[in-house]
Amino acid sequence: MKKTTNFLLLILFVFSVGLTTSCKKDEEKPKSKEELLTGKKWQVKTATIDPSIPVLAGGTTTNLYNQIGPCFKDDYSVFNANGTFIDDAGGVKCDVGDPQTTSGTWLFNGDKTIVTQNYPASGGDAAFSISFKILELSDSKLMYEIQDDYLNNGTIYTITFTMQPI
């Protein structure tokens, strides 16, 4: 009887060790920020501004997304692993003469909290850069903020965007 009990305990031990190691093999290593950001079509789903801005209908708002037209709401951006990006105007362009896509390069700062997009000179426009601070980055969400004198009135506005893959 003791041999049978020991044998059963040995089988249970081997089974539990095998189960534990097989579960560890299934665990995935967390994705890097580059892996989370690249290879997706990111589209803006919300945009807020602080402090509030005046609206044409009167009053003020912090909901910037409601103030932009449909021709901007279908735009999307793709960040590529090779350090390039593409901004696409989507199916509805604001001006038929605008290019369908604009491309440039992007890079993280040292601690990977800020992304800078570099746009080359094009069609008479000078080259420029935009930097944004990442607030949240996952497989399903990119939330970032830009600080800018949005209305050219000397006030620095914080604009927060939330993007999701489409």
Backbone torsions as a table, in degrees:
resi	resn	phi	psi	omega
1	MET	NA	-40.5	-179.9
2	LYS	-64.7	-37.9	178.2
3	LYS	-63.5	-39.8	179.6
4	THR	-65.2	-43.8	179.7
5	THR	-63.8	-45.6	178.8
6	ASN	-62.8	-40.1	179.2
7	PHE	-62.9	-44.6	178.4
8	LEU	-63.5	-41.2	178.1
9	LEU	-63.6	-40.2	178.1
10	LEU	-63.1	-43.8	178.7
11	ILE	-62.4	-45.5	178.6
12	LEU	-61.3	-41.5	179.1
13	PHE	-62.7	-48.9	179.6
14	VAL	-61.1	-42.4	179.3
15	PHE	-63.1	-44.7	-178.2
16	SER	-68.2	-37.5	176.6
17	VAL	-65.4	-44.0	178.4
18	GLY	-62.8	-40.1	178.9
19	LEU	-66.3	-42.5	179.9
20	THR	-63.5	-45.3	-179.0
21	THR	-71.1	-32.8	178.7
22	SER	-70.7	-33.2	176.5
23	CYS	-67.4	-39.2	179.4
24	LYS	-64.0	-34.0	179.0
25	LYS	-67.0	-29.9	-178.1
26	ASP	-78.2	-19.4	179.6
27	GLU	-65.8	133.8	179.2
28	GLU	-96.1	144.5	175.2
29	LYS	-70.2	139.2	-179.9
30	PRO	-58.5	144.2	179.6
31	LYS	-73.7	146.5	175.5
32	SER	-75.2	165.4	177.6
33	LYS	-61.6	-35.9	177.0
34	GLU	-62.2	-43.8	179.8
35	GLU	-65.6	-36.2	179.5
36	LEU	-70.0	-35.7	-175.3
37	LEU	-82.1	-36.2	-168.7
38	THR	-89.6	157.0	171.9
39	GLY	80.0	12.1	179.7
40	LYS	-121.8	155.8	170.7
41	LYS	-93.2	103.3	-177.7
42	TRP	-90.4	128.5	-179.7
43	GLN	-125.7	137.0	179.4
44	VAL	-66.8	130.5	178.1
45	LYS	-114.7	-27.2	174.3
46	THR	-143.6	152.4	174.6
47	ALA	-150.3	125.2	178.3
48	THR	-123.8	158.3	-179.9
49	ILE	-135.0	140.8	179.2
50	ASP	-138.5	124.8	3.3
51	PRO	-73.7	173.0	-177.4
52	SER	-65.5	158.7	-179.9
53	ILE	-119.2	154.7	176.6
54	PRO	-70.2	149.5	177.0
55	VAL	-120.1	155.7	-176.6
56	LEU	-59.1	-35.4	-178.2
57	ALA	-74.3	-3.8	-177.2
58	GLY	103.0	155.3	-178.8
59	GLY	80.6	-161.5	-180.0
60	THR	-136.4	167.0	177.8
61	THR	-149.7	155.9	170.1
62	THR	-107.9	-6.6	-179.1
63	ASN	-88.6	89.2	-178.3
64	LEU	-69.0	-32.3	-178.3
65	TYR	-58.7	-39.5	179.8
66	ASN	-69.1	-14.4	-177.8
67	GLN	-93.2	-10.4	-179.2
68	ILE	-95.9	149.2	-177.5
69	GLY	-78.4	167.5	-179.6
70	PRO	-60.5	-25.9	-178.9
71	CYS	-68.5	-18.1	174.9
72	PHE	-95.0	-28.7	-173.3
73	LYS	-70.1	-19.2	178.9
74	ASP	-98.7	2.0	177.0
75	ASP	-68.2	155.2	174.9
76	TYR	-149.8	162.1	179.5
77	SER	-125.4	144.2	175.7
78	VAL	-125.1	122.5	174.9
79	PHE	-98.7	124.7	-179.2
80	ASN	-97.8	151.0	-178.0
81	ALA	-63.3	-21.2	-178.9
82	ASN	-84.4	7.4	176.9
83	GLY	89.4	10.9	175.4
84	THR	-107.6	162.3	174.9
85	PHE	-140.9	161.2	175.2
86	ILE	-132.4	128.8	169.1
87	ASP	-101.8	126.0	-178.1
88	ASP	-112.6	136.1	-177.9
89	ALA	-75.4	-1.8	178.7
90	GLY	70.3	-164.1	-175.6
91	GLY	-78.6	-23.2	-178.8
92	VAL	-117.1	109.5	178.4
93	LYS	-90.2	143.9	179.6
94	CYS	-69.7	-35.3	178.4
95	ASP	-137.3	123.5	-176.2
96	VAL	-58.8	-22.7	179.1
97	GLY	-80.3	-11.9	179.1
98	ASP	-71.5	148.2	176.8
99	PRO	-66.3	150.6	177.0
100	GLN	-67.2	-39.2	-179.5
101	THR	-131.0	152.2	172.3
102	THR	-129.2	139.9	-178.6
103	SER	-132.3	164.1	178.9
104	GLY	-172.2	-156.2	179.8
105	THR	-120.0	156.5	177.1
106	TRP	-137.1	157.8	175.6
107	LEU	-157.7	153.9	174.0
108	PHE	-86.5	154.1	167.3
109	ASN	-76.9	-177.7	-174.7
110	GLY	-57.9	-41.9	-178.4
111	ASP	-97.5	11.4	173.4
112	LYS	59.1	39.6	176.2
113	THR	-110.0	-14.4	-178.9
114	ILE	-128.8	133.2	175.3
115	VAL	-109.5	133.9	174.3
116	THR	-114.5	126.7	175.7
117	GLN	-104.2	128.1	179.3
118	ASN	-108.5	118.5	179.3
119	TYR	-101.8	126.0	179.3
120	PRO	-74.5	162.1	174.0
121	ALA	-60.2	141.1	-176.8
122	SER	-158.7	135.9	173.3
123	GLY	52.7	37.0	-179.9
124	GLY	89.4	-9.5	177.4
125	ASP	-87.8	142.7	178.6
126	ALA	-74.0	155.5	174.1
127	ALA	-64.1	148.7	177.4
128	PHE	-153.7	167.0	179.4
129	SER	-130.2	149.8	173.9
130	ILE	-128.8	132.1	175.7
131	SER	-117.8	139.8	176.6
132	PHE	-135.5	147.8	-179.2
133	LYS	-93.8	124.1	178.7
134	ILE	-77.1	125.1	176.2
135	LEU	-97.2	-33.3	179.5
136	GLU	-155.2	137.7	179.0
137	LEU	-144.0	121.1	176.8
138	SER	-143.9	-177.4	177.0
139	ASP	-61.4	-26.5	-173.3
140	SER	-117.8	5.0	-176.4
141	LYS	-155.6	133.9	170.8
142	LEU	-126.2	112.6	177.1
143	MET	-116.0	128.5	-179.0
144	TYR	-146.1	165.7	178.3
145	GLU	-132.5	150.8	175.8
146	ILE	-126.9	139.1	173.2
147	GLN	-109.9	129.9	-173.0
148	ASP	-157.1	154.6	170.9
149	ASP	-84.2	71.6	-171.1
150	TYR	-52.3	-41.1	-176.8
151	LEU	-102.6	9.0	-179.1
152	ASN	52.9	41.9	-179.1
153	ASN	-117.9	12.1	179.6
154	GLY	87.7	-5.3	178.8
155	THR	-94.1	129.9	176.0
156	ILE	-86.8	121.3	-179.8
157	TYR	-102.4	145.2	172.0
158	THR	-104.4	116.8	-179.9
159	ILE	-108.0	122.7	-178.5
160	THR	-112.5	125.7	179.9
161	PHE	-112.7	142.7	169.1
162	THR	-119.8	125.9	179.4
163	MET	-117.8	151.7	175.0
164	GLN	-134.6	151.9	176.4
165	PRO	-68.2	143.6	176.4
166	ILE	-113.0	NA	NA
